[in-house]
Amino acid sequence: MTTTDTPTPDATPDASSGPTAAPASGTGTVPGPAASLVSGTGASSGPAASVVSGTDAVSAPVDVLALLTALVSCDSTTPTGEEESTAALLGAALSGAGFAVETNRLAPGRVNLTARRRFGPGGPVLMLNSHLDVVPAGGGWTTPPFTPTLRDGRLYGRGTADAKGPLAAMACAAIEVARAAEAGTGPVRGELVFSAVSQEEGDSLGARTLVPLLAGEGRLPDAVIVGEPTGMRLLTAHKGSVRPVVEVVGRAAHAANPGEGVNAVTAAAPLLVLLERYAAGLADRGHPLLSAPTCTPVLIEGGEAPNAVPERCRITLDRRLLPGETPESVIAEVDAVLAEFNASASASANADASAAGVGDGHGAYASVVACAPSTGGPSETPGDHPFVALCRRVLADAGADDTLGGLTVNCDMTHFRAAGVPALVCGPGRLEVMHAVDEHIAVDELTGSVDLYRAILLAALAGVPGERTAPGTADGAGPLWG
């Protein structure tokens, strides 16, 4: 296992809390370091050195619940926690199964982990990807969010669904595929890559760093499965987001003489009405797999002092994009709304000045001055892509839901698609518990997801003919999985 420092322009500090372990069955929590995730005999000494049950490391199932419990015990909150403990657990488990593991330190406490294992020459390169970080827990939990608790067949804790459940299931499936290859029980050919990236819940620092790095090295995968809580349904499209920061500028004055100023806060009120009208018009836009785009004011701040007419007021918008829309096209639409506001404000100010018998009026003026951080834009993989078709066949053969859907939130799939890599989103857990109090995952869904991931991996790596010459192609064989 190697660790390197990768300089980036963004640095996110801070402290961590150590991992603790919870029971694999029953109800309650058990404190203490997750030094071993082995059930049965023959436990080894390092953290996550083994995640297999029993004594036969080749044929035994991997204990995904134990791994997830250890991962959730690590506070990898963006921006206050750290990701290195989570990455270390995953790296130890994967290196124990023969994967070459590399950790890239992007900033204090922020890392990307990549684990690779090749199975013979040629064949496709398939990547499993998800993120190490979680959103802040907040208050109101019935159990401590970083002390995993098993209750009524569910594991509770921050990140159980988004996205440490998918991370744990993907890692365990990768380990099982490696063991099957070692035992000769699965015809595996190609390279399997596991990537756990930094700060998806913030500005996607990890994926924004990883994808250009792979492209520069000529190591982009042929396909990617991005782990997010979809109930193991295949989602081939997702919305994106752009967050324009609109600044309304008025004219400062003493609050005792408000008529001498232009109040930016009160001027923002008619602008919000115009933005609401713009948002309502978005309902007419559609997509086969996604709901209409949205535009929501999410933050507002204004004023400089309690005794002054506010000169400035800022409104941050959250605009959700459909595939086909771009941040640039959306900013242009917002600019058009602001132009209407500015014209109206100027006309109103001039009319007021004329009625008062003074010179030209000076109305409020609004413009986009910045964009708040976002995971990225929307993306989509065609539903008839051969890799999507392969995944659908595997799920159908397993009796699982093979229909395609879309993700209303954005995710790191966008960065792979921007690089031309086929990708889809699929993982255990439910969307409705993402970022919620008492986040949880059903244990039977978690364990079942390992089986489905493993089946997809074995089918995708099942001796594809021809040598790989570029992402998505095999020499003399046309598109991979065709």
N, C-alpha and C positions, 0 to 999 in steps of 0.2 A: 504494500500500500504506500503510495507516495503522496506528498502534500506539497503544493506549490502556491506561491503568492501571485495573484493576477491583479495588477493595478487597475482600478476603475475610478471614474470621477466621483462616484458616490461612496460615502462611508457611513455605515450605520452601526453605532456602538451597541453592545452593552453587556450587562451581566446575565448569568444563566442560573437556573435552578437545576440541581442534579436529578437524574432519573430515579424513579421509584417503581416498584413492581406491584401489580394487583393480581388477585387470584384468577386462575383459569376457569374456575367454576364456582357456583354458589353466589353469595352476595357479600359485598364488603370490599375493603381495601387492605393491602399489606404493605407497610412501608419498607424501605431498604433498597439498596442498589440492585439494579437488574444485571448482576454480574454474569448470570448464566440463564439462557432461555431454553435449557434442555429439560424435557419431561422424561422421567425414567432414570436410567443409570448412565454413568459415564460422562457426567457434566464436565466441561472444560472450564478453564479459569478466566479467560478474557470476556469482556462484555460482548454479548451476542456472538461468541465464538462458535456456537452451534445453536440452531433453532429447530433441530429435528427431534422427533419424539422417539423414545426407545433407544435401542443399541445399534440398529442397522442404519448407518448414515446414508446408504444408497436407496433403499426401498422404503424407508420410513417417511410418513408425511411430515411436512414442515409445520411447526407450531405457530401459525399466523397470529393467533390471539396473544400468545406470549410476546411476540415481536411488537405487535401494535401497542400492547400495554406499556412496554418499555419506551416506545417512541413517544406516546402521549405524555409520559412522565417527564419528558424534556420540554422545558418552556422555550419554544422557538418563535415566540410572538414577534411579529413585525409591528413596531420597530424596537421594542424594548428587550426582547429576549436574545438568544443566540442559537445558531443552527448547528454548531460543530458537534454537540453531543448526539443529536439526532443522526447526523451524517456518520459519526463514528460507529453507532450501533448497526446501521445498514452496511457500512463498509466492512465491518468485522464479519457479519453474517455472509456476505457475498464473497469475500476473500476466502473464507473457509470452504466455499464451494468451487474454488478454482478461478474466480473472476479476478482480473487485474484491476485494482481499484486505485483511482486517483482523486484526490481532493484538491480543489483550487480555492484558495482563500481570496475572496473578492474585496473584503473590507473587514474590520474587526467584528468577529462573531458571525460573519456572512460567508457561506461557502457554497460551491457546487461540488457534487460528488458524481463521478462517472465510473461505472464498472463494466468491463468488457470480457466476453469469453467467445473465442472462435471455435467452431466445430468443423474442422477440415477446410480444404480450399474451396473458393468460389461460394456461390449461394448468396442470398440476400443479407443485408444488414438491417436488423429490426431493432427499434428502440422502444423501451418502456420509459415514460417520463412522468414525473409529478413534482410537487414542490415541498420543500422542507418546512416552510414557515406557516404560521397560523395567525388568525386575527386576534386582537385582544379579547380576553374572556368576558370582561365586564362583570357586573354583579348579578345577584338573583339566582345563582346556581344552588341546587339542592345538595350537591356534593362538590368538593374542591375541584376546579376544572383541570388541574394538572396532577390529580391523584385519581387515576382511572378506577372506576367502580363498576363492577358487574352486577346487574340487577335485572331480573325478569328476562333473561336471554339477550340483554343489550349491554354493550360496554359504553359507559358515559365518560366524557372528557373532551376538552378542547382539541380538535383535530381528528377525532375518531372517524369522521366522515370526510372532512375537508382539511387536508387530503392525506392524513397519515394512514387511514384505512386502505385507500388505493395503493399508497407506497408500500405498506407491509404486504399486501396481497401480491403486488407485482414482484417484490423481492422474493417472496416465497415461491411463486410460480417459476421465476428464473432459476432458483436453486433446484427446484424439482426437475426442470428441463435439463439442467446440467447433470444431475444425478442419473436421469434416464439415459442421457448420452453416454455417460461413463459405463452404465450397466448394459448398454447395447439394446435397451428396450424401446428406443425411439430413433427413427432414421432422421437425425438432425444434421443439417448442413447450412453453413453461413456463420454469421456473427450476431450475438445477442448483446445489446447494450442497455444498461440500466442507468438512467440519469435522474438525480434528485437535485433540484435547482433552488436557488435562493430567491426570496423576497417576491414571489408571485403576487402576494397580497398587497404589495406596495407598488413598485414601479417595474416589476419583472426584471430586476437586475440580473438574476441568474440566467434566464433564457436569452435575454438581450446580449449577454456575454458569451454564452455557450454556442448559440447557432452561428454567429459570424466566425467564431473560432473553428468550429467543425468545417464550415465552408472554406475557410482559408487553408485548412489542412487537407481538403479533398476527402473529408470523412463524414459527409452528411449521410444519414441513414436512408434506406429505401422506403421506409414507412415508420410512423410513430403512433403509438397509443398513448394518449395523455390521460392520466388518471385523475378523474374528478368524480364526485358522487352522482352517478346517473342511474343507480339501480341495475348496473351492468347492461343498460341499453346503449346502443351505438348512436352517438350523436355526431353528425358529420358537418354541422354548421353551428356557428355561435355568433352572438352579437359582439360588437366592440364598444369602446367608449372613448369619448374625448370630453375634456372638462374645461371649457372656456371660462376664463375669469374676466368678467365684464366690469369695467370701472366707469362709474358715473361721476363726472367732474362738474361741480357748481362753482360758487364764489363764496369765500369765507366772509363772515361779518360777526360782530358782537351779537350774542343771542338777545340782548336788550333791544337791538335794532334789526330785527329779522328782514325787514323790507329792503335793507341795503345789501343783502346777500342773495345767493341762489342755493337753496337747500338741496344738497345732493341726495339726502335720504328720502325726502318727500318726492323728489323727482324720480326716484327709483320705482315708486308705486305705479305710475302709468307704464313704465317700461316692463314691469312684471306682468301687467295685463296683456301687453303686446306679445310677450314671450309665452304666456298661457295660450293665446290664440294660435301662435305658431305651433306649440306642442299639440294642440287639438287637431291641427291639420295633418299631423304625422300619422294619424290613425288610418288614413287612406292608403298608406304604403304597406305592402305585405311581402311575405316570403313563404314558400311552401312549408318550411320547417320551423319558422320563427314568428313570434308576434310582431306587431308594428314597432317601429322605433319610438323612443320616448325622449323628452327633454324636461328635466326637473331642476328647478333651483334648489340647491342643497346647502349653500352657505351664504350668509349676508353679513357684512360688517361695514360700519360707516361712522363718520364723525371723528373729531380730533380732541374735543374737550367738552365738558358739560355746560360751558357758558359760551359756546361758539356755534354759529350756523355751520353745519357740516359742509366742508368743501368736497369731500370724496366719499363714495359709497361703492363697495365691491360686492358683486353677486357672482358666485361660482355655480355654473350649470353642469349637470351630468347629462350628457347626450349619448344615448345608446344607438349604435349604428347597425344597420343590416349589411350583409355581404353586398358589395357593389357600391356602398357609400364609403367615402374616405374622410379622414379628419379635415382635409383641406376643403372638400365640398361642404361639409357641415359648418365650418367656420365661415365660409362664404354665405351660407344661409343665415347664420346668426348676424353677420355683418349687415345683411339686407334688412333685418328687423331693427337693428340699431340705427341704420340710415333713416328709416321711417320715424323712429323716435326722435332723432336729432332734428329732422326737418320740422316735426311738430313742436318740439321744445323751442326751436329758434323762432318759429312763426308766433308762438304764444308769447314769448318774451318781447318780440318786436311790437306786438299788438299792445301789450301792457305798457311798454315804454312810450308808445305813441299816445295812448290815452292819458298818460301822466304828463305829457308834454316835455319829455326828456329825449336824449339821443337814443341811438340803437340799443335795444335790449340785449342782454347776454344771458342766453338760456343754458340749461344743463347740456352736457355733451357726453355721450357714451361710446366706448370702444372696447374691443378685446385687447387686453394688455398682457395676457399670459395664458398658459394652459396648465392646470394642475396635473400631477402625475396620474398615469393610467396604465393598465396592463397592456393595452394596445388596441388595434383595430379589429374588425370582424374578419372571419375567414370561413371557407367552405371547401370540402373535398367532394367531388362529384359522387353521387350515390351509386353510380355504375362503375366506379373505379375497381380494378381487380382485387385490391387489398380489402376494400370495403365488402365486396362480394364474398371473399374468402371468410371474413369475420362473420358475415351473416350466415353462411353455410354452417360454420362451426356452432353458432348459437342455436340455429334451427335443429341441428343434429342432437344437441344436448337438451332440446325441449325448452329452451329459453326464448325470450322475446327477441326476434330478429328484425323488428321494424326499426326504421331510422327516425331520428328526432333531431332537435336543435337545442342548444343551450342558450338561455336568455342572458346569462352573464358572460363576461369575457374570460379568457384563460390563455395559457401559453401556447396553445395550438396555433395561434396567429403568427408566432415568430417562425415556426417550422413551415407553415404554408407560404409565408412571404419568401422563404428560401426555396420554394418549389417542392417541398417534401410532402407526400400524401400523409394525412394525419386524421385521426378521429379521437373522440373523447369517450372514455368508457371506464367505469369503476364502481365499486360497491359503495353503498350509502345513499342517502336521500337528499335531494336538492333542498327540501324545505327545512332541514336542520343545519344547513350551512350558515355559519356566523351566528347561530342562535344560542340562547341560554339552554343548558342541559343537552348540548349536542351529543349524539349517540349513534351507534351502528349496531344492527342486529348481528349476533354472532353467527347464525346460520348463513346469512347473506355473505358475511366476510369469508367464511370458510368455503362456501360455494364459489365465490369469485376466484379463488386460487385455482380451482378446477377449470373454470372457464378460461381464465388467462392462459393456463398451461395448455389447454386444448388449442387455443389460437396460436400460441407460440409453436407448438409441435407441427401444426398444419402449415404455418407460414415458413418454417424451417425444414420442411420435409423434402430435402434433396432436390431443390429447384435446379433444373439443368442449366448449363452455361456459366460462363464466368461473368461476374458483375463488372460492368464497365462504367456505369454512371448511375446515380440515384434513380431507382425505378425501372432499370433495364437489366436484362441478362443477355450476354453475347449470343446471338444466334437463336434466342428464344423469345424475342419480343418482350413486352412488358412482363415483369415478374408476376407470378400468381395468375396469369391469364389463362 
